[in-house]
């Protein structure tokens, strides 16, 4: 047991730590939510992690994304994340995929290789296809619902998609997954009503539904998701 995971071993025991060391998790989307998922998994001792994101770090990411600093602006998120994770645990195996996940890119991934899938992407199309791919492969998946335009990190909870309410994204997901005969999906969501934000444009028009976010909301969602992944792994060892 390496000293860096000694305190985790005290909580989980040798069998659970071995399970984490030998598990492979794919995190789709490594922004405000997904970035915190990845780091928490690495710090918990997960041995193999795939990170999937096409974006470069932008200045607007600095307010909430773990890897976003003035020094990383303009760099590929997957490159910055990999470098940071290897500084935490040089033994972790990170596989980078610099692409957006969409139905047309599904064939780039062998879902049967994963022990767990984290959906932290933004688009409904991608989220639905990830759930379908995971279901077909028999791999557990957890999905992040809407975290934008919210200010209460204590309002988030873990539940099944069909027990959600209020969240507009969850409503769409319920409808689309029901059409596809998906019976269950573990999600993290909040009943907090999204704050309605408007911006006055230069021509006098009002732009509605601008997505806003803050440091302490997506980070909490990411940590909740990582906690669920770790607990599910550990549960099978008891």
N, C-alpha and C positions, 0 to 999 in steps of 0.2 A: 504494500500500500504506500503510495507516494504521499508525502506530507501535505501536499496541496489539497488532498481530498480526505484528510484524516478526520476533520470535524463532520464531514458528510457520512463517513463510515460509522462514526459513533451513533448516528441516528438510524442508518439504514441496514448496516451489517454487511458482511462479506458477500453473501449470495446476491443481494440486491446491487451492490457495486459492480460485481462481475456482469450482471445483466445490463447495467448502464454502459459499461465499457464496451460491450459487444453489440450494442444496439445502433441502428442507423435510422436517423430521423431526417425527413425532408421538410424544409421550411420554405414555403412558397410566399415570397414577398418579405423583404428584410428592411422595411421602413420603420415607422414609429412603433408598430406592434411587433412585427417579425424580428426586428433587430434585438429587442429585449428578450424574445423567445430564444434566439440563438445563443446569446451570451449566458442566459440562465442555464441552458442545457449544457453548455461547455463547462461552466463552473460547477455543475452537478456531476460531471464525469461521463456524460454521453460520449462514446468513442468515435462515432461516425456521423457527420452531418452534411447534408446537401443544402446549399443555399441557392435560391433561384430568384433573380431580379435583373432586369435589363437597365435600370436607371443608373445615372451618375448622381453623386451627391450634389445637391444644389444649396444655395445660401438659405433658401426658405425651409430647408430641412433642419437647420441648426436649432430651432426652438424645441424640438422634440425627439429627434432621431439620435440614437446612441453613437453612431459612427460619424455624425456630421459635425465637423469643426471647420474653422477657417482654413486649416491646412489640408483638409480632405475635399473641399469643394472642387468639383470638376472631375474627380476620380470615380471609377466604377465602384458602385456599392459592394459588389461581391469581392472585389480586390481588397477594399479597405476592411471589410468584415473579416475576411480570411486572415489578413495580417494581424488584426486585433486579437482574434481567437487563438492564433498560434503564440502570441505573446502571453496569453493566459495559460494555455496548455499546449506545449510544443508537440505533444503526442497525439492530439486529436486529428482525425483525418477529415479534412474539409474538401468537398467536391463542389466546384463552382459551375453554375449554369447562367451565363449572361444572356438571359432572354426573358420575355414575358410568357407566362403560361396562358395558353389559349387552346381551344379544341384542336386547332391545326398544328400545335406544337406538342400535343400529347405523346406522339410516337417517339419523341426525344427521350422519354423517361420510361424506365422499367420499374413500374410500381411494385412489382413482386419483391424487389430488393429492399424495400423499406419496411421497418418495423412500426413506424408511426408517421403520419403526415399532418403537417400544420398548414392550414389555409389562412394566410394573412394577406391575401390579395384584395384588390379594390373592386374589381368588376364582377357583376353577377354572373356573366357568361363563364368566366374563368372559375368562379367558386362552384357553380353547378357542375361543371365538367370535372373539377377536382374530386368532388364528392362521388360522382359516377365512376371515375377511374379507381378511386380508393375502394369503393364498394365491390367493383368487379374483381379487384385484386385481393379482396379480403383483408385489407389493411385498415386499422383504426385511423380515424381522422377527427380533428377538432377544428372548428371554424370560428373566426372572429367576425362578429356582426358589426354594426355601425358604432364607431368610436368618435367620429367627427362631430363637431359642434356640441360637445358635451363637457361639463365641468365637474361632475360628481364621480370621482373614482370609486367611491364606496357603493355605488348603485349597480355595479356589474356583478353578474352571477353566472354560474354554470348550470345549464339545463339542456333539455332536448329541444330541438328546433320547433316542435309542435306544441311546446308549452310556453313559447315566447309571446310577447304582446308589446304594443306601443312602437317598437323599433321598426322603421320603414323597411330597412334592408331585410330584416328577419321575416317580415310579412311577404315580401317578394320571394324569398327563399322557400318559405313554407308552401306557397302556391306552386312553384316550379318543381320542387322535390316531390310533392304529392302527385303531380302529373306523371312523374317518372317512377312512381311506386317505391320511393325511398322511405322506409319506415322510421328510421331514427337518424339523428345527427347531433352529436354533442357540440354545443356552441357556447360562446361567452357573449353576453349581451346585457343591455341596460334598458330599464323602463323609463329612464330619464328622457323627457321630451327634448329633441334636438333644438338648440337655440336657433331662431330664425335670424339670419344675418343678411343685411342689404348693404349695397355699396352704390353711392352716387357716381355715375360715370361722367366723363368730361362733357358728353353731349347732352347731359341732363337726364338720361334714362337711368332707371334703377335696375341693377343686376341682382337677382335673387339667388338664394341657395348657394352662396359661396362657402366652400368647406373651410372650417376653421379648426384648429387643434392647439393643444397646449402640452407642456412637458409631462404633467402628472396623470394624464388619462391614458394615452396609448401605452405608456410604460407599464401601468398597472394591468391593463388587458394582457400585455405580453407576458408578464410574470404569472398571472393566473393561468394562462395557457401552458406555460412551461411547467408549472406546478402540477397541472392535470396529467401531462405527459409522464412526468417522473412518477407520480403516484400510481398511474396505470401500470407502468413497468414494475414498480416495486410490489404492487399487489399480487402479481403472479408468482412472486418469490416467497410468499407467506404460506 
